Amino acid sequence: MRTIIFVLIVSLVGSQKLKYEPSFSEGLMQVYKYEGVILSGLPESGLSRAGVKINCGLSIIPQGRATYLLKVTDFQILEYNGIWPSDPFTSAHKLTQRLAAELTKPVKFEYSNGQVGNIFAPANLPEDILNIHRGILNIFQITIKKSQNFYELQEAGIEGVCLTNYIIQENKKANRITITKSKDLNKCQEKVMLFTGAAYASCCPAFQERGRNVRASATFTQILKPTASGAILQEARVREVHLFTPFHELDGTAITEARQNLVLVDIKMAVISLPRVQFVERGTLKYRYSEGVLQKPLQLTHPQNLEKAILETLKNLEAHSVPKVHSDTPAKFLQLVQLLRSASETTVSTLWDSNHSGQIRRWILFALPAVGTVDALRFIKTKIQRFEVTMRDAAQTLALALHQVTADLHTLSLVKELLVTIQVQQSPVLRPLVFLGYGSMVYRYCADQLTCPNNVLALLHSLLVDSAARGNEEDMALALKAIGNAGQPESIKPIMKLLPSTRTSAANVPLKIQVDAIMALRNILKKDPIKVQVVTLQIFMNKRNHPELRMSACAVYLCTRPPLNAVLVLANSLLKETCLQVASFAYSLLRSLARSSLPSISSLAAASRMAVNLLGARYDQLGFQFSHAFHPDVFSYKLMTGVSAKVLLVNDAGSLIPSVAAAKVSGHMLGGFTDLIEVGLRMEGLQEAIMKSREKVRGIPDLKQIQRILNKFPDLKSVPAKMPLASAYFKLFNQEITFVEFRRDYIHKAIQTLTGVDVKQNTLRRVMDQLRKPVELRPSAALVTSELRRFIPTCLGLSTELSLISAAVAKAALSVEANIPATTSTLSQLLGTNIELKAQINPSVAVYSKAMMGINAPFIQSGLELTAKFQSALPIDVSVKINAKEGNLRINSVPVQQENQIMTLKSEVFAVSRSIENLVTEKVTPILPEIKEANIVNQKFKSSQESQSDTDVYPGIGSDGLECSDKAQRPAPKPWVYHSCISMSNFGFEVCLDAKAANILYIRHSPLYRLMGTHVARVLVRPVHSEAEVKKLMLEVQTGPKTGAKIIRLLEKEELPLERTYGGTVLMKGSHAQTGLRADEAGDGILLSKPFGATVSHKKGEAMCYPEPASRYFTHAPCSDSPSDKHGATTLRESARFTSRLQNQTGLGSSSSSGRSLRGRDSSQSDSSPSGQSLHWHHPTNEEDSRWGWIPGKRSDSSRQRSHWSRSNSDRSHRPRRTNKEILEIEFNSAQNSQVGSQTQSSGTRPTSKSWQQRSSSQSSEELDLLGELGPPVLVLIAKAVRSGGKLQGYQLTGSVESTTGRPRVHLRGVELDQDSRWRMCVDAGSPRPHKAMMMYRWGENCQKYKLSHHVSLGYLASHPALKIQTKWALIPEGYITGGRMIASGLAYLLGFSNKFKGNPSHQITQLIALTTPWTIDTIVKLPRFTIYYQGFELPFPLHVPAIAPIVRAQGFESTARIPHLLLTMDQSKCVATNDRVVTFDGNELNYHIPNDCFYVLTKDCTSTPNFVLLLRRARSQQTKKRIKLLVSAPNTVIEAHPTHSGIKLLVDSVEKQPSVCLLDVITIQKNRSGITLQVPSISIERLYFDGDKVQIVLDQMMGKTCGLCGLNNGEKKLAMPSREEARDEEQLFESWLCSGTSCKDDCRVRQEFVELGKVVNFEGQASRCYSVETVQRCLARCTPMETRSRTVNFHCVPSNRFVDASTISSFRWRSTHISHPMDSHTDCSCQCTKA
């Protein structure tokens, strides 16, 4: 009967019109079979994967209008963990039973026209179970458009609202509709995702354009059958893929793949019955997370008793940290963090109170910051309030907790409560720490909000406003730094109140606070870059602002990444910039950005390149005395990883030492970037602090006389005095963690401590008393270094996790005991006594990192897991004896007695499956299968017939043919194993490196596949056993006069160097005969003409042996001698040593170095040279032959070289211009011979063979000079092992320095302490000429086996300053040559060098580096077989040769001896006035003829309390000469000097004095030839010379503190007037510094006045009178001008009908300029004064 009814219904439906909208049949129950699979691993088959499979039946029952019931039946879950696809799924019975009870509960949902509406479920149904239902219902989500077959829309699904493409195909014959839709899960309007751990990182869209690290997509294939009531889903297949790689996606990715299969099984009559379960609304189809990220399990745990589990973990951590940290301790620490996240505050308090052990409590404090919950923060706050933690522990815990806790309103309110506690308010450490942490929490809380609530920012804004009102600089700085951490645009308004602008006045705000305000905008620009651009650009363009403030604004402005037009606005302003400090800073930063390869700032780099092209010619030559900024970076697109750095050096006074230095390092990876670390140091008032440390002057400074002079300059602006201040800050992830300020009182306390006052002595005594007691410390630390976790739902309703979690634990056991005599109480006594320290240090650290990709649910974890463990431990047991007075340091250490693993690193990748019901038997499978074949080279080739095999068919997910699998899977090769040891047998130990790697590079050669597998590396130290046991290891360093007494092994006679080589006759110390050796020219050395294997009579019964060449290099083989003649054998060996030594010391040792071959005794076995030339043994027959060493009738190599050079030179002379390759033909000219070299090059002639021979012999002579007599040792370093038999083994290094010829030479000699050892090491370095330095390194038996020398010369390549580095060797190990060749060719390839095959001298490498511009160099490297070169290599920072001191450029390497003097005088500057010319402190040359008898301010102390003023005028009797007056404030003295016919007349306070005088032990005046020299070091006048024609003043530590005609002394060539404005020309400058006269009786008869134009002008259409805004030189009353000059004057105009009082004309100096008009300036006047 039912069947008949069903047939009738179907027939009735068929007769109706078909509907295509998906729906369920009313009154009918549809039964489906469902299968869902999710797997994680790599896409290739034959590797391990892990995942789960869900099988069940589905019943969809109608419950009313558009409401249906989903019921799951026959639920089963299976696990997969093994090699894909050969291993099967396994059933998880216990987990099935647990989940079936929840999954089988019915779920109600709304469904209409293919759209799933609200979902209703029981209130007690877990959200994770309901999400599986959502995954099933997501299959039924279908959007049909009747009029289109292909369309695109944003469709809601379980992953969110994402971009979806539809393709609809209809098969009317079969009455089926096939729908294919694809979702791009990377393009979602509302994406469901949980992400944590990267709050301080910034996303970079440019990264994603190059290649995404994460990609996800889903495809649906749905088959529907249209019916009259709607389309019924017959079958559906879903495939969702998530790809991830930390590198470029083209090099392979890891994959998480999910599949769903749904098949309609039956349609039955539905029995509608309402279930007894109470349904509540549970949201829509979108995936819902029931808990936050912190509640997501790091690793599945199911403790029965949470408190007991935490306690056991704490005890385990303590047990595994003694005596060193175990490798598993960080993993246990992560387990503790997870357990504490599940615990309540009450549970943690119970554990705290029940365990009074300090270590247990410390582990809790270590873990609480990473717990990151409100309860954890509340617990920390409570313990601080109750004083249950120390201040150090509180600071350490809060510093981490405030950056790791979840930022929400609850935690923010807790921090506000913490700030008002007395413990924080009164602590100078906790208060700034909490404020800065609160700002960071605000940044994280408002990161995803468009606007930040005012109640959140009110705390920081109120602190800034209140501190500004009170003038509290410390709180203002703290508030600005906290606001900078918060980084919200709402804070711009209060920040602007502290910055100079047209609307606000910030004149009273200190410069440092203004700079902090600018720097606070750096985090704000991430949200509102446009507004920050406007603010910073206005500050930068206002030239009245302080240069440091403008430079800070420029740095922040470019951080906003402005577009091209905005960058060009900046560049255009720099073209008109007058402050070179600002211009140098901005230009160097733009130039560094122009070279950037980072994709995140590619557009800014392009704009910067255009700006540099505009500015390069103007600012390329600015030296390091100006401010600079650097931005080096490197980025690899293959790794999609890069690193960048930024260095800011701000200099406000022209000194080489910057006043502000800041540096930061940024990392770029995973599609974003972040500032990793930043440090900054500020040194203000350094010169003031140095001045305070000078010898104090006697008397009270009197400024009356100086003030009378200064009153004549009403517009004079003084340099504001700077308070000595040092400050530093430290940032992590662009968040300021801490900052420290050291003000003047702190510095004074430090100076008192160093000067030895009573407070110092008491403090030192207390410190020494404390050191005499044994000190034992057990510092430890543990923290979660990173927790980067990303959760995304999959189509199955299970969430996939992509995470990186790291933890580190460090601990050290420190025991120190000092033995200091009890009578020691002062610093001088401490430095002169023996101090013995015994220390036992056992530091250890362990790091654990885990990266996971796969399913992470509360009941199951399955996926790929990479674990990396690092452990390091280095126990140290030493005793140190120090005697600073005698220059002795001795360190004793116990020997290595057992094997110690210094460092261990292990990395493994597994496929992991864990179930909450069976945690004990977790499944862990290495991703790399078991090795079957040894290597690919062992595999055999098979023909196609032999390799045929049956096709494997895999059931389940692979059966649909979509899973591609290799039928012939390639087996993994054997692991790579490496073992190497460096034996230190003399010290009884060896250091070994063991490494092993097994990865899947055999599948794909990429960085990701290199990580996949197992990697192990160990560095261990183990003892080397011998007959005599090592008792003690010693290291002793001795300097000073007692150095010679510490030498254990003296140099023997045969170890001494050669004396000289004179024309082929070699003299050797200790020899009884002189042996004449024939020599010939060979490159830069001397090649012996004796054939190999021949013996030469050295003395009767003695012979000199020459070994046969066994290879390209010399091989020392013993000569055959008679065993009966022992004396003769000894002589033979000595002769062989002598010969070998001569060859090495003269740079010889191989026939290949000269291009010749030498013949042996048998002429038939001779080897011909390329020119057919052979060399014969030949004794010198006359003085000429001995001197020149020529063989008659033989053609020299020099002639061949000369002819070859002439041909190439003639060819080159016909070329119109030099090509790139011609750079190889340019000859290097030394600095001393640059003129000769340039003439030689221009004339087109090559030096003759005689000059080449002289150069060669000169180089050989220099080497022999370098090997001169050794002076007394100045340093002895002895490293030895004391063995049980008393035998010493080890090494001795002796150093000596001598400068008998005026040029220092350094000699180092290293020997073995074993008397039987002949091994030596000899290093000699010196500077034979001012612009040349040499170093010779010899080692081996008696320093004779190997030799390597370096010659460094300064000179010119063409017209560019250049450096020449020449490396020569006679014989070195073959491995050095092979390794050097590989490294050189590799670097040349990577750096892009060009090469040219050109024969160069063998056994020699010459490198030429020419500085073509301050930013670029040309490099030429001449190797034996070819030459490589690079032109236009850009430097990361500029090198300015003119900025180098002239004495350094003149003396070259000899200037190294003057380094201390140069450091002391680097802040000295000189100004010279001669005739009508003044050369300022800054190198500016002024030409001006003084036309009157007025005094001009040559220079003065321009601070608020000036110490001196130096005046200059022309002499009264001899107007071509000068007269000076020096006013000194302390002591109050006026010194005048003027020329007379008998010499210089000196007046001190109007009293004539002799030139040699000392005033109050402060002012020293001495006669110096025809002039006098004055010195006042207490007020920075290092030297003042005057002879009537020349005035020269040298100031020290006055950078940026002077003014006058000599300039501001800050490196900028400005014509600065008293008002600090720049003069238009030299005339205006001199007139501005003229000391005006007061009456016609004065010698000076002119003065500065503000004048009226004298006529009515038409200004802006109105009749106006104009008044000057600057002074004009005018005659005094009753005086008439004798001479005038016309110059341009600026005027301000007012309406002509407006009355202006003459007394108020001077007020126009503050007005703006309206017009400019020429005016006559009175340069000199004549007066008719009435008698009084």
Disulfide bonds with the S-S distance in Angstrom:
Cys162-Cys188 1.98
Cys446-Cys452 1.97
Cys981-Cys992 1.99
Cys1105-Cys1119 1.16
Cys1322-Cys1343 2.04
Cys1471-Cys1606 1.91
Cys1494-Cys1644 1.86
Cys1502-Cys1603 2.25
Cys1640-Cys1729 1.90
Cys1666-Cys1693 1.98
Cys1675-Cys1725 1.67
Cys1679-Cys1727 1.61
